[in-house]
Amino acid sequence: MSKRFRKKIKNDIIYYAILSLISLLRALNRRASILLMRGVGRLAWHLAIHERKKSVRHLTWAFGDELSKEEIKTLSKGVFDNLAVCVADAVRLPNLVRQGLDRIVTVENFHHLTDAVAKGNGVFLQTGHFSNWELMGTWLVEKGIPLRVIAKRSYDPRLDKIIVGYRNKAGYSNTARGNALQAIVNGLKEGCVYGMLFDLDTKVKGVFVDFFGKPAHTAVIPAMLAVQCDAPIVPVFIRLNDDYTYTIECQAPLSLQRTEEPQVDALVNTQRCSDVYESMIRRYPTHWIWMHSRWKKQPPKAV
């Protein structure tokens, strides 16, 4: 059996398993879907050994000087648990929208975002792979925020179609990363809000900034465009509460450095964005995807 054929079989199994899960979760009420997915999350923590070890390792790098091994282990379990609940709600978004998102979503300091939008220069909405970012996008669009997102295409076009379909039905457009630069510039001129998730180590133009005391390769384009287009960066995050409601937290626009040295400005401003990520993740460590290899790329060693 060829490697390509094995890969096709694997992708087919994943795709049809996801379709089955979507159908099941949408058929259940919210409480039942959350209970089911919490069970799946706990099972995954035990069975997905590689991902579990990565989460523990990365949490240790970030919090090892502050927390015990047992506390790190508890956080790791919480990461899987939180992600499972968010998957349940993300899959059931059409159901939740019909029932009214305001039943489970509240917002703090929404004026930081609405005031920035009102200025008309467009906005970069800084968020991350943090709690239920898909639900947050849907809620924002319901409240009149002209949201667009830039996202990497899925490895499987069928899954990509599902994800993009979700976003289109929610009312915000999805632009594939890689050919989005001009679209962003044009959209900002129209006053659009671009949701940017640049908290991962991806194959994009970036710089190394500090993240939990270690160099982390971070996308630099948002910070550069924000200065060039005079568009504010407004941090907005969603968190899952203990009672399974959500709170969207809007923060004041970042103070961006603007000098005659754009490369220096890009580094400084990207570090400020990274500091926002670290601050939120420190406050709610189980809300971030610690399975991701955030410090995979490292600066070349000095000779």
Secondary structure as GFF3:
##gff-version 3
##sequence-region A 1 303
A	DSSP	alpha_helix	3	27	.	.	.	ID=ss1
A	DSSP	alpha_helix	30	47	.	.	.	ID=ss2
A	DSSP	alpha_helix	49	63	.	.	.	ID=ss3
A	DSSP	alpha_helix	69	91	.	.	.	ID=ss4
A	DSSP	alpha_helix	93	99	.	.	.	ID=ss5
A	DSSP	three_ten_helix	101	103	.	.	.	ID=ss6
A	DSSP	beta_strand	105	108	.	.	.	ID=ss7
A	DSSP	alpha_helix	111	118	.	.	.	ID=ss8
A	DSSP	beta_strand	123	127	.	.	.	ID=ss9
A	DSSP	alpha_helix	133	142	.	.	.	ID=ss10
A	DSSP	beta_strand	147	151	.	.	.	ID=ss11
A	DSSP	alpha_helix	157	170	.	.	.	ID=ss12
A	DSSP	beta_strand	173	176	.	.	.	ID=ss13
A	DSSP	alpha_helix	181	189	.	.	.	ID=ss14
A	DSSP	beta_strand	193	197	.	.	.	ID=ss15
A	DSSP	beta_strand	206	211	.	.	.	ID=ss16
A	DSSP	beta_strand	214	219	.	.	.	ID=ss17
A	DSSP	alpha_helix	221	228	.	.	.	ID=ss18
A	DSSP	beta_strand	233	240	.	.	.	ID=ss19
A	DSSP	beta_strand	246	250	.	.	.	ID=ss20
A	DSSP	alpha_helix	262	283	.	.	.	ID=ss21
A	DSSP	three_ten_helix	285	287	.	.	.	ID=ss22
###
